[in-house]
Amino acid sequence: MPSAWVHAVIDLIAYGRPYFDLHKEKDKPHELLGSNHRIVNHDWYQAYGRAWNFCEPFPSWIKESIRILGNEEGADKAEEQMVWIDHDYIDKTWDALSDPDRKYWEGFFAWVLLSPKILKDWAGVDILNGKIQTIINNHEVWESCPELKSEYKRLYNYVKAVIDDKILQDMLERYGQKKYISDFS
């Protein structure tokens, strides 16, 4: 199972926000159930092979249900539902990886998180100015998201504290991230 911070970095890339608390809530049963925690809060994970597979991870009916949710309860609720479902997809993907591959991806996601220029230029997430790039009517728009700065800072501080793994530190150095960014106060 990937750490909540890995899920959060993937969401930062995909949605422009980390949804760190959502992932911690989803995996809360891990405290009691350990690796069997996916029997709770992981319906999409459990539906693998019946409702979805890696060739079609998000069938049209699930996309339509999210579209309807967005129309009825707003875009934020729809996005949260996408994040909830994506969590299970990422868990299932993570299960298929070897330990060295998992370590590689952890290093990559840590590097992306610690690279504001990459986040802005590649993912369309400007954590320094609190803006998320979107396309509206075929036009690029940078939408203001003031809470992004504090959400990023929290995730950044968490990852900085947990990256005590020598392999991850070596990977970050090889990626050119010799020291952590320090200007997020």
C-alpha positions in Angstrom: 0.0 0.0 0.0 1.5 3.4 -0.9 1.8 5.9 1.9 -0.9 8.6 2.2 1.8 11.1 1.0 2.3 9.2 -2.3 -1.5 9.3 -2.9 -1.5 13.0 -2.0 1.4 13.8 -4.4 -0.4 12.0 -7.2 -3.6 14.0 -6.4 -1.5 17.2 -6.4 -0.4 16.3 -10.0 -3.8 15.1 -11.2 -6.2 17.5 -9.5 -4.0 20.4 -8.3 -4.8 19.6 -4.6 -3.3 17.0 -2.3 -6.4 15.7 -0.5 -4.1 14.4 2.2 -6.8 14.1 4.9 -9.1 12.2 2.5 -6.4 9.5 2.1 -5.7 9.4 5.8 -9.4 8.9 6.5 -9.8 6.3 3.8 -6.9 4.2 5.2 -7.8 4.8 8.9 -9.0 1.1 9.2 -5.3 0.2 8.7 -4.7 1.1 12.4 -6.9 -1.9 13.4 -6.8 -4.2 10.5 -3.3 -3.8 9.1 -2.9 -5.0 5.6 -6.5 -6.3 5.6 -7.8 -2.7 5.9 -9.0 -2.7 2.3 -12.1 -4.6 3.3 -13.3 -1.2 4.6 -13.6 2.0 2.6 -12.1 0.4 -0.5 -15.1 -0.6 -2.6 -13.5 0.1 -5.9 -10.5 -1.9 -4.9 -12.7 -4.8 -4.0 -14.6 -4.4 -7.4 -11.4 -5.1 -9.4 -12.0 -7.9 -12.0 -15.8 -7.4 -11.8 -16.5 -3.7 -12.4 -13.1 -2.6 -13.7 -9.7 -3.8 -14.8 -6.4 -2.2 -15.8 -7.5 -1.9 -19.5 -10.6 0.0 -18.4 -10.0 1.4 -14.9 -12.9 3.9 -15.0 -15.8 2.6 -17.1 -18.3 5.0 -18.7 -20.9 4.3 -16.0 -18.6 5.5 -13.2 -17.6 8.6 -15.2 -21.3 9.3 -15.7 -22.1 8.8 -12.0 -19.4 11.3 -11.2 -20.7 13.8 -13.8 -24.2 13.5 -12.3 -22.8 14.0 -8.8 -21.0 17.2 -10.1 -24.2 18.5 -11.5 -26.2 17.8 -8.3 -23.7 18.6 -5.6 -21.0 20.6 -7.3 -17.6 20.1 -8.8 -15.8 19.8 -5.5 -17.9 16.8 -4.4 -17.3 15.2 -7.8 -13.6 15.7 -7.5 -13.5 14.3 -4.0 -15.4 11.2 -5.4 -12.8 10.9 -8.1 -10.0 11.0 -5.5 -11.8 8.4 -3.4 -12.0 6.0 -6.4 -8.5 6.8 -7.7 -7.1 5.9 -4.3 -8.2 2.3 -4.8 -6.9 2.3 -8.4 -3.5 3.4 -7.1 -3.5 0.8 -4.4 -4.2 -1.9 -6.9 -1.5 -0.6 -9.2 0.9 -0.4 -6.2 0.2 -4.1 -5.4 1.5 -5.1 -8.8 4.9 -3.4 -8.3 8.0 -5.0 -6.9 9.7 -3.4 -3.9 12.4 -1.8 -6.0 9.8 -0.3 -8.3 7.8 1.0 -5.3 11.0 2.7 -4.0 11.6 4.2 -7.5 8.1 5.7 -7.6 8.4 7.0 -4.1 11.6 8.7 -5.1 10.0 10.2 -8.2 6.9 11.5 -6.3 9.1 13.0 -3.6 11.2 14.7 -6.3 8.1 16.1 -8.0 6.8 17.4 -4.6 10.1 19.1 -3.8 10.3 20.7 -7.3 7.9 23.7 -7.5 9.0 24.4 -11.1 8.2 20.9 -12.2 4.8 21.1 -10.5 4.0 24.4 -12.2 5.4 23.6 -15.7 4.5 20.0 -16.0 1.5 19.5 -13.7 0.0 23.0 -13.8 0.1 23.5 -10.1 1.7 26.8 -8.9 2.2 26.1 -5.2 4.2 29.4 -4.7 1.3 31.6 -5.9 -1.6 29.3 -5.0 -2.9 28.7 -8.5 -4.1 25.7 -10.5 -4.0 25.6 -14.3 -7.3 24.6 -16.0 -8.6 24.7 -19.5 -11.9 26.4 -19.9 -13.4 26.7 -23.4 -10.1 25.8 -24.9 -8.3 28.6 -23.0 -5.7 28.1 -20.4 -6.7 29.7 -17.1 -4.8 29.9 -13.8 -7.5 29.7 -11.1 -6.7 31.1 -7.7 -6.7 28.5 -4.9 -5.4 30.2 -1.8 -5.6 27.1 0.4 -3.2 25.3 -1.9 -0.2 27.0 -0.3 -1.0 25.7 3.2 -2.0 22.3 1.9 1.3 22.1 0.0 3.3 23.3 3.0 1.7 20.6 5.2 2.4 17.8 2.7 5.9 19.1 2.1 6.7 19.2 5.8 5.3 15.7 6.3 7.3 14.3 3.4 10.4 16.1 4.6 10.0 14.5 8.0 9.4 10.9 6.7 12.1 10.8 4.1 14.7 9.4 6.4 15.2 6.4 4.1 18.8 6.4 2.8 17.7 4.9 -0.6 15.1 7.7 -1.1 17.7 10.4 0.0 20.2 9.0 -2.5 17.5 8.9 -5.3 16.6 12.6 -4.6 20.3 13.5 -4.8 20.6 11.7 -8.1 17.5 13.5 -9.4 19.3 16.8 -8.6 17.4 17.6 -5.4 20.5 17.9 -3.2 18.7 19.9 -0.5 15.2 20.5 0.4 13.4 23.7 -0.5 13.4 25.9 2.6 11.3 28.9 1.6 7.8 27.7 2.6 7.2 29.5 5.8 
